[in-house]
Amino acid sequence: MNRSGSCLCGAVKFTAIDVSSEVHACHCTMCRRWSGGPGLAVNVAGLEFQQDEQLRLFASSDWAQRGFCQQCGTNLFYLLTEPPQYMVWMGALDDQSGLTLSGEIFVDEKPPGYEFAGDHQRMTGEEFLASLG
């Protein structure tokens, strides 16, 4: 299923292609610093931009970039660069219905101030990085 999305001010608009219904929470220090809390994202097959003049990329590591709106500061996506794989921040999607939390990563970096309920996979940073192969 495809879903439309945008930043807060509307300067960046996109269509997310083949959006997964599974939301993943990342508690790594970078995601928490970037978003002010855990990163909640869905995997998508790709992004098609209708407006992207204000889109900026930040290389947050040797293997990933983060996309955001230069005008309003909205965090939009995380992009693994090889092979390219987009994870769109759930809040950037216009329609968030039907999305379910299915896993958490970097739980060893999660601060003690919050806890997600439910029976889903929880992986430490080491376990998650090992799963990437």
C-alpha positions in Angstrom: 0.0 0.0 0.0 1.2 3.5 -0.8 0.8 6.4 1.6 1.3 10.2 1.2 3.4 12.1 3.6 4.9 15.5 4.3 6.8 17.6 6.7 5.0 20.0 9.2 5.1 23.0 6.9 4.3 21.1 3.7 7.5 22.2 1.9 8.5 18.5 1.5 5.8 16.2 0.1 6.2 12.5 -0.8 4.5 9.2 -1.6 5.9 6.2 0.3 5.8 3.1 -1.9 4.7 -0.3 -0.4 4.5 0.8 3.2 4.9 -2.0 5.8 2.3 -2.1 8.5 5.0 -3.0 11.0 6.3 -0.1 13.1 9.8 -0.5 14.6 11.0 1.6 17.5 14.7 2.5 17.7 16.1 3.6 21.1 19.7 4.3 19.9 21.3 7.5 21.1 21.3 9.0 17.6 17.6 8.4 17.0 16.6 9.7 20.4 18.8 12.8 19.9 17.5 13.4 16.4 13.8 13.0 17.3 13.6 13.9 21.0 12.5 10.3 21.8 12.5 6.9 20.3 12.4 6.7 16.5 9.2 5.1 15.3 9.5 4.1 11.6 8.1 1.9 8.9 10.0 0.2 6.1 9.0 1.3 2.6 10.1 0.2 -0.8 10.9 3.7 -1.9 9.9 7.4 -1.9 8.6 9.5 -4.7 8.9 13.3 -4.0 6.3 15.8 -5.2 8.1 18.7 -3.5 11.7 18.4 -2.3 13.4 21.8 -2.6 13.7 22.0 1.2 14.7 18.3 1.7 18.2 17.9 3.2 20.2 14.8 4.0 22.5 14.4 6.9 25.1 11.5 6.8 24.7 10.3 10.4 27.1 7.3 9.9 29.2 5.6 7.2 26.1 3.5 6.2 23.1 5.8 6.7 21.6 9.2 6.0 18.7 11.0 7.7 16.3 13.1 5.7 14.6 16.2 7.1 13.0 19.5 6.0 15.4 22.4 6.1 12.5 24.9 6.6 10.5 23.4 9.5 13.0 20.8 10.8 10.7 17.8 10.5 12.5 14.4 10.6 11.2 12.4 7.6 13.2 9.3 7.1 16.3 7.2 7.8 18.1 5.8 4.7 20.5 2.8 4.7 22.7 3.6 1.8 23.9 0.1 0.6 21.6 -1.3 -0.5 19.2 1.7 -0.3 16.5 1.0 2.2 14.1 3.8 3.5 12.5 3.8 6.9 10.0 6.6 7.1 9.2 8.2 10.4 5.6 7.2 11.3 4.7 10.8 12.1 5.5 12.0 8.6 2.7 9.8 7.1 -0.6 11.5 6.5 -2.5 8.3 7.3 -1.1 6.2 10.2 -4.0 3.8 10.5 -3.3 0.1 10.5 0.2 0.4 11.7 1.3 -1.8 14.6 4.4 -1.8 16.8 6.2 -5.0 16.0 9.7 -4.6 17.3 12.2 -2.5 19.2 16.0 -2.2 18.7 18.8 -0.8 20.8 16.8 -1.6 24.0 20.1 -1.5 25.9 20.3 2.2 25.1 16.7 3.0 26.1 16.4 5.4 29.0 14.3 4.2 32.0 11.6 6.9 31.6 9.3 5.0 29.3 8.4 1.4 28.3 6.4 0.1 25.3 3.7 -2.5 26.2 3.0 -5.6 24.2 4.6 -8.8 23.1 7.0 -8.0 20.3 10.6 -8.6 19.5 13.2 -6.6 21.5 16.8 -6.5 20.5 19.9 -5.0 22.0 22.1 -2.9 19.7 24.6 -5.8 19.4 21.9 -8.3 18.5 20.4 -5.9 15.9 23.7 -5.2 14.2 24.5 -8.9 14.1 21.2 -9.6 12.4 22.2 -7.3 9.5 24.7 -9.9 8.5 
